[in-house]
Amino acid sequence: MKVFENISNIENIKNCVLTIGGFDGMHLGHTKVLDVLVNESKRKQCLSSLVTFFPSPAFFIRPQKFLGHIDTKKERIKKIKDKGIDILCIIPFDKEVKKITADSFLKNIIIEKFNPSTIIVGYDHHFGLNREGNYSFLKKNQKSYGYRLLKVEKLSTNDRDVSSSNIRDLIKKSNFKAANALLGEPFALKGIVVRGKGLGSKIGFPTSNIKIDKHKLIPEKGAYIVKVSIGKAKYKGICNIGHAPTISNKEEIKIEVHIIDFDNIIYDKLISIEFCCFLRPENKFPNIEVLKKQLFKDRNKCLEYSFDNS
């Protein structure tokens, strides 16, 4: 797969089947769109092209309300590659891109750079200034530019619309089972293990501190039962997201995971934390001894948890 992160670097493509969208989370709805894209490109014996934005326009336009990206840019690229897409164009969304009208985007980017014979869009996709570029807009311009237009209809599961915004809301509400049903795979945080102060080890509960991409969606503060993957090995664990107020007075949000029955040193290693269920809110305990008692309770609940039902 060829990846372009700058519009000017794209060599003019003679013919392709193209889709435009956010594709954050690569959920079941996105998979449906990409299945149509790949099948259509194979039928026409031409390249499959995908145009997306990073960061999300919602992150740029409404930063206070945007909950975070389900996928980091690196995760999104891998998932799109795994779907068999030939060309990926990730447009950096900024003040200048925000000003581009739907007419200009269609003419100067989609048509001039990609020359698609077919354009495929999801039922609710919008692009361009004031979100004017939608299915109706593309339908209106179809004769002028000579492309075929396909719309992928809404997908629902368990009475919920499959959408990135719904998935973000479910993750923030710690409803991981419902979120995973829409994603088609477990939600996870992936990051590098960095050195902490070692306070967990001093009280008998060593933790690995995880550095997460700044754009990544993070669940609410609290303690969670998680599955931890280190390479191919998998372990049970307890993840705490928050300030650790009992032992720290800093406001910085930290992500720490206590991996049960594991004592190897894993600094600088990449690990994955798959969220299973919410245990409890973050609390400031009166002293270390009370904190230790709670951690033992958390550990026992984790050991009793049926991971097969996650």
C-alpha positions as CSV (number, residue, x, y, z in Angstrom):
1,M,0.0,0.0,0.0
2,K,1.3,3.5,-0.9
3,V,0.7,6.1,1.8
4,F,0.7,9.8,1.0
5,E,0.5,12.4,3.8
6,N,0.8,15.4,1.6
7,I,-1.6,16.1,-1.3
8,S,1.2,17.7,-3.4
9,N,3.1,14.4,-3.3
10,I,0.4,12.4,-5.0
11,E,1.2,11.5,-8.6
12,N,-1.9,11.9,-10.8
13,I,-3.7,8.5,-11.0
14,K,-5.2,7.6,-14.3
15,N,-8.1,5.5,-12.9
16,C,-9.2,4.2,-9.6
17,V,-12.1,3.4,-7.3
18,L,-12.1,5.8,-4.4
19,T,-13.8,6.4,-1.1
20,I,-13.6,9.4,1.3
21,G,-14.2,9.2,5.1
22,G,-13.0,9.5,8.6
23,F,-12.3,5.7,9.2
24,D,-11.5,6.2,12.9
25,G,-11.8,2.8,14.6
26,M,-12.2,0.8,11.4
27,H,-15.6,-0.4,12.8
28,L,-18.1,-2.7,11.0
29,G,-19.5,0.2,9.0
30,H,-16.1,1.1,7.7
31,T,-15.4,-2.6,6.9
32,K,-18.6,-2.7,4.8
33,V,-17.4,0.4,2.8
34,L,-14.0,-1.0,2.2
35,D,-15.3,-4.4,1.2
36,V,-17.4,-2.6,-1.5
37,L,-14.3,-0.6,-2.5
38,V,-12.0,-3.6,-2.8
39,N,-14.6,-5.7,-4.7
40,E,-15.4,-2.8,-7.1
41,S,-11.7,-2.2,-7.8
42,K,-11.1,-5.8,-8.5
43,R,-14.1,-5.9,-10.8
44,K,-12.8,-2.9,-12.7
45,Q,-9.2,-4.1,-12.5
46,C,-8.0,-0.8,-11.2
47,L,-6.5,0.6,-8.0
48,S,-8.4,1.1,-4.7
49,S,-7.9,4.5,-3.1
50,L,-8.9,5.9,0.2
51,V,-8.8,9.6,1.3
52,T,-9.1,10.4,5.0
53,F,-8.0,13.1,7.4
54,F,-5.9,13.3,10.5
55,P,-6.5,14.6,13.0
56,S,-10.2,14.3,12.7
57,P,-12.0,17.5,11.6
58,A,-14.1,17.2,14.8
59,F,-10.9,17.3,16.9
60,F,-9.8,20.4,15.1
61,I,-13.1,22.2,15.0
62,R,-14.6,21.2,18.4
63,P,-11.5,20.2,20.6
64,Q,-13.4,20.7,23.9
65,K,-16.1,18.2,22.9
66,F,-14.1,15.7,20.9
67,L,-13.4,12.6,23.1
68,G,-10.4,11.4,21.2
69,H,-9.4,9.1,18.3
70,I,-10.3,5.4,18.6
71,D,-7.2,4.7,16.5
72,T,-3.9,6.5,16.4
73,K,-2.7,7.4,12.9
74,K,-0.3,4.5,13.0
75,E,-3.1,2.1,14.0
76,R,-5.4,3.4,11.3
77,I,-2.7,3.0,8.6
78,K,-2.2,-0.7,9.6
79,K,-5.9,-1.5,9.7
80,I,-6.5,0.1,6.3
81,K,-3.4,-1.8,4.8
82,D,-4.8,-5.0,6.3
83,K,-8.0,-4.5,4.3
84,G,-6.1,-4.6,1.0
85,I,-6.3,-1.0,0.0
86,D,-3.8,0.1,-2.7
87,I,-3.5,3.9,-2.1
88,L,-4.0,5.8,1.2
89,C,-4.0,9.5,1.3
90,I,-4.0,11.1,4.8
91,I,-4.7,14.8,4.6
92,P,-3.4,16.7,7.6
93,F,-6.5,18.7,8.8
94,D,-5.6,22.3,9.6
95,K,-6.9,25.8,9.2
96,E,-6.2,25.8,5.5
97,V,-7.9,22.5,4.8
98,K,-10.9,23.6,6.8
99,K,-11.5,26.5,4.3
100,I,-11.6,24.3,1.2
101,T,-15.1,24.2,-0.3
102,A,-16.7,21.0,-1.4
103,D,-16.5,22.1,-5.0
104,S,-12.8,22.8,-4.7
105,F,-12.1,19.6,-2.9
106,L,-13.9,17.5,-5.5
107,K,-12.3,19.3,-8.5
108,N,-8.8,19.9,-7.3
109,I,-8.1,16.9,-5.2
110,I,-10.5,14.0,-5.9
111,I,-10.8,14.5,-9.7
112,E,-7.4,16.1,-10.5
113,K,-5.3,13.8,-8.3
114,F,-7.2,10.5,-8.4
115,N,-9.5,10.6,-11.5
116,P,-11.9,8.0,-10.0
117,S,-14.2,6.0,-12.3
118,T,-16.2,5.2,-9.1
119,I,-16.7,7.1,-5.9
120,I,-18.0,5.2,-2.8
121,V,-19.3,7.0,0.3
122,G,-21.0,6.1,3.5
123,Y,-24.6,7.3,4.0
124,D,-23.6,10.1,6.4
125,H,-20.2,11.3,5.1
126,H,-19.6,15.0,4.6
127,F,-16.5,16.9,3.4
128,G,-15.6,20.5,2.5
129,L,-16.5,23.9,4.1
130,N,-19.7,23.8,6.1
131,R,-19.9,20.0,5.4
132,E,-21.5,20.7,2.0
133,G,-19.9,17.7,0.3
134,N,-22.3,14.8,0.8
135,Y,-24.0,12.1,-1.3
136,S,-26.4,14.6,-2.8
137,F,-23.6,16.9,-3.7
138,L,-21.6,14.1,-5.4
139,K,-24.8,13.0,-7.2
140,K,-25.3,16.5,-8.5
141,N,-21.7,16.6,-9.9
142,Q,-21.8,13.0,-11.3
143,K,-22.4,14.0,-14.9
144,S,-19.9,16.8,-15.0
145,Y,-17.0,14.6,-13.9
146,G,-18.2,11.2,-15.3
147,Y,-17.8,9.0,-12.2
148,R,-20.1,6.3,-11.0
149,L,-21.5,6.9,-7.4
150,L,-22.2,4.2,-4.8
151,K,-23.7,4.8,-1.4
152,V,-23.2,2.3,1.5
153,E,-26.2,2.4,3.7
154,K,-26.3,2.6,7.5
155,L,-25.4,-0.4,9.5
156,S,-26.9,-1.2,12.9
157,T,-26.2,-4.0,15.4
158,N,-28.0,-4.7,18.7
159,D,-30.3,-1.7,18.0
160,R,-27.2,0.7,17.9
161,D,-26.0,2.5,14.8
162,V,-22.5,1.6,13.9
163,S,-20.6,4.9,14.1
164,S,-17.3,6.2,15.5
165,S,-19.2,8.7,17.7
166,N,-21.3,6.0,19.2
167,I,-18.2,3.9,19.9
168,R,-16.5,6.8,21.6
169,D,-19.5,7.4,23.8
170,L,-19.7,3.7,24.8
171,I,-16.0,3.6,25.7
172,K,-16.3,6.7,27.8
173,K,-19.2,5.0,29.6
174,S,-17.1,1.9,30.1
175,N,-19.5,-0.2,28.0
176,F,-16.7,-2.1,26.3
177,K,-18.8,-5.1,25.3
178,A,-21.2,-2.9,23.3
179,A,-18.3,-0.8,21.9
180,N,-16.5,-4.0,20.8
181,A,-19.6,-5.3,19.1
182,L,-19.7,-2.2,16.9
183,L,-15.9,-2.2,16.3
184,G,-15.8,-5.9,15.5
185,E,-12.7,-6.2,17.7
186,P,-11.7,-5.3,21.3
187,F,-10.8,-1.7,22.1
188,A,-7.2,-1.5,23.4
189,L,-4.6,1.0,24.4
190,K,-1.1,0.3,23.0
191,G,2.0,2.1,24.3
192,I,5.6,1.9,25.4
193,V,6.4,1.0,29.0
194,V,8.3,3.9,30.6
195,R,10.0,4.3,33.9
196,G,7.9,5.5,36.9
197,K,8.9,6.1,40.5
198,G,8.5,2.5,41.5
199,L,5.9,3.3,44.2
200,G,3.8,0.3,43.3
201,S,6.6,-2.1,43.9
202,K,7.2,-0.7,47.3
203,I,3.7,-1.6,48.4
204,G,3.6,-5.0,46.7
205,F,1.8,-4.1,43.5
206,P,4.3,-3.3,40.8
207,T,2.9,-1.4,37.8
208,S,4.0,-0.7,34.3
209,N,3.6,2.9,33.2
210,I,2.4,3.2,29.6
211,K,3.0,6.2,27.3
212,I,0.0,6.6,25.0
213,D,-0.3,8.6,21.8
214,K,-1.6,12.1,22.6
215,H,-4.5,11.7,20.1
216,K,-5.8,8.4,21.5
217,L,-9.2,8.1,23.2
218,I,-8.7,7.1,26.8
219,P,-11.4,5.7,29.1
220,E,-12.6,7.6,32.1
221,K,-10.5,7.7,35.3
222,G,-10.7,4.6,37.4
223,A,-9.6,1.0,37.8
224,Y,-10.3,-1.6,35.1
225,I,-9.9,-5.4,34.6
226,V,-7.8,-5.8,31.5
227,K,-6.1,-8.3,29.2
228,V,-2.4,-7.5,28.7
229,S,-0.5,-8.6,25.6
230,I,3.3,-8.5,25.6
231,G,4.4,-9.9,22.2
232,K,2.4,-13.2,21.9
233,A,2.0,-13.7,25.6
234,K,-1.3,-12.7,27.3
235,Y,-1.9,-11.9,31.0
236,K,-4.6,-10.8,33.3
237,G,-4.2,-7.3,34.8
238,I,-5.6,-4.3,36.5
239,C,-5.3,-0.9,34.8
240,N,-5.6,2.4,36.7
241,I,-6.2,5.6,34.8
242,G,-5.9,8.8,36.8
243,H,-3.7,10.9,39.1
244,A,-3.0,8.2,41.8
245,P,-4.1,10.8,44.4
246,T,-3.2,8.6,47.4
247,I,0.5,8.6,46.6
248,S,0.9,11.6,44.3
249,N,-0.3,15.3,44.2
250,K,0.4,15.8,40.5
251,E,-2.5,16.5,38.1
252,E,-1.0,14.5,35.2
253,I,-3.1,11.6,34.0
254,K,-1.2,8.4,34.2
255,I,-2.0,4.9,32.8
256,E,-0.6,2.1,34.9
257,V,-1.2,-1.6,34.7
258,H,-0.5,-4.2,37.3
259,I,0.1,-7.5,35.5
260,I,-0.8,-10.4,37.6
261,D,1.8,-13.2,38.1
262,F,4.4,-11.3,36.1
263,D,7.6,-9.7,37.4
264,N,9.8,-9.3,34.3
265,I,11.4,-5.9,33.5
266,I,9.7,-4.6,30.3
267,Y,10.9,-1.0,30.0
268,D,10.8,0.3,26.4
269,K,8.6,-2.6,25.2
270,L,5.3,-2.2,23.4
271,I,2.3,-3.6,25.3
272,S,-1.4,-3.7,24.5
273,I,-4.1,-3.3,27.1
274,E,-7.5,-4.6,26.2
275,F,-10.3,-3.3,28.4
276,C,-12.8,-5.9,29.8
277,C,-14.8,-4.1,32.5
278,F,-14.9,-1.2,34.9
279,L,-13.9,-2.0,38.5
280,R,-14.3,1.2,40.5
281,P,-13.7,5.0,40.3
282,E,-10.4,6.4,41.3
283,N,-10.3,7.3,45.0
284,K,-8.0,9.1,47.4
285,F,-7.5,6.7,50.3
286,P,-6.7,7.9,53.8
287,N,-3.4,6.0,53.9
288,I,-1.3,3.4,52.1
289,E,-2.6,0.5,54.1
290,V,-6.2,1.2,53.1
291,L,-5.0,1.5,49.5
292,K,-3.2,-1.9,49.7
293,K,-6.4,-3.5,51.0
294,Q,-8.4,-2.2,48.1
295,L,-5.7,-3.4,45.6
296,F,-6.0,-6.9,47.1
297,K,-9.7,-6.7,46.5
298,D,-9.2,-5.5,43.0
299,R,-6.7,-8.4,42.3
300,N,-9.2,-11.0,43.6
301,K,-11.9,-9.6,41.4
302,C,-9.6,-9.8,38.4
303,L,-8.7,-13.4,39.2
304,E,-12.4,-14.3,39.5
305,Y,-13.4,-12.6,36.3
306,S,-14.4,-14.7,33.4
307,F,-12.3,-13.4,30.5
308,D,-14.1,-15.7,28.0
309,N,-17.3,-13.6,28.4
310,S,-15.5,-10.3,27.6
